[in-house]
């Protein structure tokens, strides 16, 4: 059974430390350094490239061997969640548009890593989770411009040119380049090297590049005030409600459609786990001078990890006390 690596467990604390260090340096300098935004954008590009590199876009038809399940999962991820997040943001964060935008951006893109680990921990259908992965990647790249214009643009205005530059530079380009680089390295070094040694180094590179990006991101922008930080509690409440509502929705869907335990688990984590790294570059490019947007996106995984651990424990308890007693089917 999969377990979270030490780095995965430490990641929320590393992110918090990076945010606080960036804010502290900005406070000490007491001035903006806008030139650093170029370093931030370069760093973000390589972080997203590192995210995209290990993704294999193959056997994409495998997901449709379970067409009903896949259709439900994709509808929840790409129709329900964006609308739900926008509406809930209006309820919780209407008076704080930067937090509202950051929360929407964070919740838009399905995760491409953690969700498989938690699916395995909770004894879900990992094979179906893997089959969903290329669809989650392709659809989030295709639909991001639409989401930005229709949902995010209603909170903070954004120009078409900036929108397409952001998506093209920080989603489409890393996606294409990652695919090409992956095939080249596998051709030269083999699959064992790429998915073993290289992927391990890639994980370290991604984490510490993200740390550098976070620090330069906050140093380059206006200083955050204590009042801004005070509103974080409201954002955390938004995130907790978001995870719980989605979790309960998936349990309800699993019951109505008789999905069984393993499929319900997979759907629970492919819909609750989010991909903050994929949208941070879009945010930096599309919303310069809005550090609270970045703060909201980066706070997401800090809340997400303990929530996913908690939800996995709930699912395992349900498996023992409900599914195994034939109240619901196991599979």
C-alpha positions as CSV (number, residue, x, y, z in Angstrom):
1,X,0.0,0.0,0.0
2,X,1.2,3.5,-0.8
3,X,2.2,5.9,1.9
4,X,3.0,9.6,1.8
5,X,6.7,10.4,1.5
6,X,8.4,12.4,4.2
7,X,8.6,15.3,1.8
8,X,4.9,15.1,1.1
9,X,4.2,15.2,4.8
10,X,6.5,18.2,5.2
11,X,5.3,20.1,2.2
12,X,2.5,22.1,4.0
13,X,5.0,23.4,6.5
14,X,7.6,24.2,3.8
15,X,5.0,26.2,1.9
16,X,3.9,28.1,5.0
17,X,7.6,28.8,5.8
18,X,8.2,30.0,2.3
19,X,5.2,32.4,2.4
20,X,6.2,33.8,5.7
21,X,9.9,34.3,4.7
22,X,8.8,36.1,1.5
23,X,6.5,38.4,3.4
24,X,9.2,39.0,6.1
25,X,11.9,39.9,3.5
26,X,9.4,42.3,1.8
27,X,8.6,43.9,5.2
28,X,12.4,44.4,5.9
29,X,13.1,45.8,2.4
30,X,9.9,48.0,2.7
31,X,9.6,48.4,-1.0
32,X,8.5,46.4,-4.1
33,X,11.1,44.8,-6.4
34,X,9.0,44.3,-9.5
35,X,12.0,43.1,-11.5
36,X,11.9,39.8,-9.5
37,X,8.6,38.9,-11.2
38,X,10.7,37.8,-14.2
39,X,12.6,35.4,-12.0
40,X,9.3,34.2,-10.5
41,X,7.8,33.5,-14.0
42,X,10.9,31.5,-15.1
43,X,10.8,29.5,-11.9
44,X,7.0,28.9,-12.2
45,X,7.5,27.6,-15.8
46,X,10.1,25.0,-14.6
47,X,7.9,24.0,-11.6
48,X,5.0,23.3,-14.0
49,X,7.3,21.6,-16.4
50,X,8.4,19.3,-13.5
51,X,4.7,18.6,-12.7
52,X,3.9,17.7,-16.3
53,X,7.1,15.7,-17.1
54,X,6.1,12.4,-15.4
55,X,2.6,12.3,-16.9
56,X,2.1,9.6,-19.5
57,X,-0.6,10.5,-22.1
58,X,-1.3,7.0,-23.3
59,X,-4.0,4.4,-23.2
60,X,-6.4,7.3,-22.9
61,X,-9.3,5.1,-24.0
62,X,-8.9,3.0,-20.8
63,X,-11.0,5.4,-18.8
64,X,-14.0,4.7,-21.1
65,X,-13.9,1.0,-20.2
66,X,-15.9,2.4,-17.3
67,X,-17.8,5.0,-19.2
68,X,-20.5,5.7,-16.6
69,X,-18.0,6.2,-13.8
70,X,-15.7,8.3,-16.0
71,X,-18.5,10.5,-17.2
72,X,-19.7,11.2,-13.7
73,X,-16.1,12.0,-12.5
74,X,-15.4,14.4,-15.3
75,X,-18.8,16.2,-14.9
76,X,-18.1,16.7,-11.2
77,X,-14.5,17.9,-11.8
78,X,-15.2,20.2,-14.8
79,X,-18.8,21.3,-14.4
80,X,-19.9,21.1,-10.8
81,X,-16.7,22.1,-9.0
82,X,-16.0,25.3,-11.0
83,X,-19.6,26.5,-10.5
84,X,-19.8,25.4,-6.9
85,X,-16.5,27.1,-6.1
86,X,-17.6,30.4,-7.7
87,X,-20.9,30.4,-5.9
88,X,-19.4,29.4,-2.6
89,X,-16.7,32.1,-3.0
90,X,-19.4,34.6,-3.4
91,X,-20.9,33.5,-0.1
92,X,-17.7,33.4,1.9
93,X,-15.3,35.8,0.1
94,X,-17.4,38.4,-1.7
95,X,-15.8,41.3,0.2
96,X,-12.3,40.0,-0.5
97,X,-12.0,39.6,-4.4
98,X,-8.4,38.6,-4.4
99,X,-9.0,35.7,-2.0
100,X,-12.1,34.8,-4.1
101,X,-10.1,34.6,-7.3
102,X,-7.3,32.6,-5.6
103,X,-9.8,30.2,-4.2
104,X,-11.5,29.7,-7.6
105,X,-8.1,29.1,-9.3
106,X,-7.0,26.7,-6.6
107,X,-10.2,24.6,-6.9
108,X,-10.3,24.6,-10.8
109,X,-7.7,21.9,-11.6
110,X,-7.8,18.3,-10.5
111,X,-4.7,16.9,-8.8
112,X,-2.3,14.7,-10.8
113,X,-0.3,13.1,-7.9
114,X,-1.6,13.0,-4.4
115,X,-5.0,11.6,-5.4
116,X,-3.5,8.3,-6.5
117,X,-1.6,7.9,-3.2
118,X,-4.8,8.5,-1.1
119,X,-6.8,6.3,-3.4
120,X,-4.4,3.5,-2.6
121,X,-4.3,4.3,1.1
122,X,-8.1,4.0,1.3
123,X,-8.1,0.9,-0.9
124,X,-9.8,2.4,-4.0
125,X,-9.5,1.5,-7.7
126,X,-6.0,2.9,-8.5
127,X,-6.1,1.5,-12.1
128,X,-9.2,3.6,-12.9
129,X,-7.6,6.6,-11.2
130,X,-4.6,6.2,-13.5
131,X,-6.9,6.0,-16.5
132,X,-8.6,9.3,-15.5
133,X,-5.2,11.1,-15.2
134,X,-4.7,12.0,-18.9
135,X,-8.3,13.2,-19.2
136,X,-7.9,15.4,-16.1
137,X,-4.7,16.9,-17.6
138,X,-6.0,17.5,-21.1
139,X,-9.4,19.0,-20.0
140,X,-7.9,21.4,-17.5
141,X,-5.5,22.8,-20.1
142,X,-8.3,23.1,-22.7
143,X,-10.9,24.6,-20.3
144,X,-8.7,27.0,-18.3
145,X,-9.2,30.0,-20.7
146,X,-13.0,29.5,-20.5
147,X,-12.9,29.4,-16.7
148,X,-10.7,32.4,-16.4
149,X,-12.9,34.5,-18.7
150,X,-16.3,33.4,-17.5
151,X,-15.8,32.8,-13.7
152,X,-12.6,34.6,-12.6
153,X,-13.2,37.6,-15.0
154,X,-16.4,38.4,-13.2
155,X,-14.5,39.0,-10.0
156,X,-11.3,40.7,-11.3
157,X,-11.2,41.8,-14.9
158,X,-8.7,40.2,-17.2
159,X,-7.8,41.0,-20.8
160,X,-8.1,38.3,-23.5
161,X,-4.4,38.8,-24.5
162,X,-3.2,38.3,-20.9
163,X,-5.5,35.3,-20.5
164,X,-4.2,33.4,-23.5
165,X,-0.6,34.4,-22.8
166,X,-0.9,33.0,-19.2
167,X,-2.5,29.8,-20.3
168,X,-0.3,29.3,-23.3
169,X,3.0,30.0,-21.4
170,X,2.2,28.3,-18.1
171,X,0.0,25.4,-19.1
172,X,0.2,24.5,-22.8
173,X,3.9,25.1,-23.3
174,X,5.0,23.0,-20.3
175,X,2.5,20.3,-21.2
176,X,3.9,20.0,-24.8
177,X,7.6,20.4,-23.8
178,X,7.1,17.9,-20.9
179,X,5.8,15.3,-23.3
180,X,8.7,15.8,-25.7
181,X,11.4,15.7,-23.0
182,X,9.8,12.6,-21.4
183,X,9.9,10.7,-24.7
184,X,13.5,11.8,-25.4
185,X,14.8,10.7,-21.9
186,X,13.0,7.4,-22.1
187,X,14.4,6.8,-25.5
188,X,18.0,7.5,-24.4
189,X,17.9,6.2,-20.8
190,X,15.0,3.8,-20.6
191,X,11.7,3.8,-18.6
192,X,13.3,2.5,-15.4
193,X,15.7,5.4,-15.2
194,X,13.0,8.0,-16.0
195,X,10.4,6.8,-13.5
196,X,13.1,5.9,-11.0
197,X,16.2,8.0,-10.5
198,X,15.1,10.9,-12.7
199,X,11.6,11.2,-11.2
200,X,13.1,11.2,-7.7
201,X,15.4,14.1,-8.6
202,X,12.5,15.8,-10.3
203,X,10.5,15.8,-7.1
204,X,13.3,17.5,-5.2
205,X,13.8,20.0,-8.0
206,X,10.0,20.8,-8.1
207,X,9.7,21.4,-4.4
208,X,12.7,23.7,-3.9
209,X,12.0,25.6,-7.1
210,X,8.5,26.2,-5.8
211,X,10.0,27.5,-2.5
212,X,12.2,30.0,-4.5
213,X,9.1,31.0,-6.6
214,X,7.0,31.7,-3.5
215,X,9.7,33.8,-1.8
216,X,10.4,35.9,-5.0
217,X,6.7,36.2,-5.6
218,X,6.0,37.8,-2.3
219,X,9.2,39.9,-2.2
220,X,8.3,41.4,-5.7
221,X,4.8,42.5,-4.7
222,X,3.3,45.1,-2.3
223,X,3.6,44.3,1.4
224,X,0.7,42.3,2.9
225,X,-1.0,44.0,5.9
226,X,-2.0,42.4,9.1
227,X,-5.6,42.9,8.1
228,X,-5.0,40.8,4.9
229,X,-3.6,38.0,7.0
230,X,-6.5,38.2,9.4
231,X,-8.9,37.2,6.7
232,X,-7.1,33.8,6.2
233,X,-9.5,32.2,8.7
234,X,-12.4,32.9,6.3
235,X,-10.4,31.3,3.5
236,X,-9.6,28.2,5.5
237,X,-13.3,27.9,6.4
238,X,-14.1,28.1,2.6
239,X,-11.6,25.3,1.9
240,X,-12.8,23.0,4.7
241,X,-16.4,23.4,3.5
242,X,-15.3,22.8,-0.1
243,X,-13.7,19.5,0.8
244,X,-16.5,18.2,3.0
245,X,-19.3,19.1,0.6
246,X,-17.5,17.4,-2.3
247,X,-16.8,14.4,-0.1
248,X,-20.5,14.1,0.9
249,X,-21.6,14.6,-2.7
250,X,-19.4,11.7,-3.9
251,X,-20.8,9.4,-1.2
252,X,-24.3,10.4,-2.3
253,X,-23.4,9.7,-6.0
254,X,-21.8,6.4,-5.0
255,X,-25.0,5.4,-3.2
256,X,-27.4,6.6,-6.0
257,X,-25.4,5.0,-8.8
258,X,-24.3,1.9,-6.8
259,X,-20.7,2.5,-7.7
260,X,-19.3,0.3,-4.9
261,X,-16.6,1.2,-2.4
262,X,-13.5,1.1,-4.6
263,X,-14.9,3.3,-7.3
264,X,-16.4,5.7,-4.7
265,X,-13.0,6.1,-3.1
266,X,-11.3,6.9,-6.4
267,X,-14.0,9.4,-7.3
268,X,-13.7,11.0,-3.8
269,X,-10.0,11.7,-4.3
270,X,-10.0,12.7,-7.9
271,X,-12.6,15.4,-7.1
272,X,-11.3,16.6,-3.8
273,X,-7.5,16.7,-4.4
274,X,-6.4,19.8,-6.4
275,X,-3.4,20.9,-8.5
276,X,-2.2,24.2,-7.1
277,X,1.1,24.1,-8.9
278,X,-0.5,24.1,-12.3
279,X,-2.4,27.4,-11.7
280,X,0.2,29.4,-9.8
281,X,1.9,30.4,-13.0
282,X,-1.4,31.5,-14.6
283,X,-2.1,33.6,-11.5
284,X,1.4,35.3,-11.5
285,X,1.1,36.2,-15.1
286,X,-2.6,37.1,-15.2
287,X,-2.8,39.0,-11.9
288,X,0.4,40.9,-11.2
289,X,0.2,43.0,-8.1
290,X,-2.3,40.7,-6.4
291,X,-0.3,38.8,-3.8
292,X,-3.4,37.7,-2.0
293,X,-4.4,35.7,-5.1
294,X,-1.2,33.7,-4.8
295,X,-1.5,33.4,-1.1
296,X,-5.0,31.8,-1.4
297,X,-3.7,29.3,-4.0
298,X,-0.7,28.3,-1.9
299,X,-2.8,28.0,1.2
300,X,-4.9,25.4,-0.5
301,X,-2.5,22.4,-0.2
302,X,-1.7,23.4,3.4
303,X,-5.4,22.7,4.2
304,X,-5.7,19.9,1.6
305,X,-3.2,17.4,2.9
306,X,-4.7,17.0,6.5
307,X,-8.2,17.0,5.0
308,X,-7.3,14.2,2.6
309,X,-5.7,12.2,5.4
310,X,-8.9,12.7,7.5
311,X,-11.2,11.7,4.5
312,X,-9.1,8.5,3.9
313,X,-9.6,7.5,7.5
314,X,-13.4,8.1,7.2
315,X,-13.5,6.0,4.1
316,X,-11.6,3.1,5.7
317,X,-14.0,3.3,8.6
318,X,-17.0,3.2,6.3
319,X,-15.4,0.2,4.5
320,X,-15.2,-1.8,7.7
321,X,-18.5,-0.7,9.3
322,X,-20.9,-0.3,6.3
323,X,-19.6,-1.7,3.0
324,X,-18.3,-5.0,4.5
325,X,-21.7,-5.5,6.2
326,X,-23.3,-5.4,2.7
327,X,-25.2,-2.1,3.4
328,X,-23.4,-0.9,0.3
329,X,-21.4,-3.2,-2.1
330,X,-17.6,-3.2,-1.8
331,X,-17.1,-3.2,-5.6
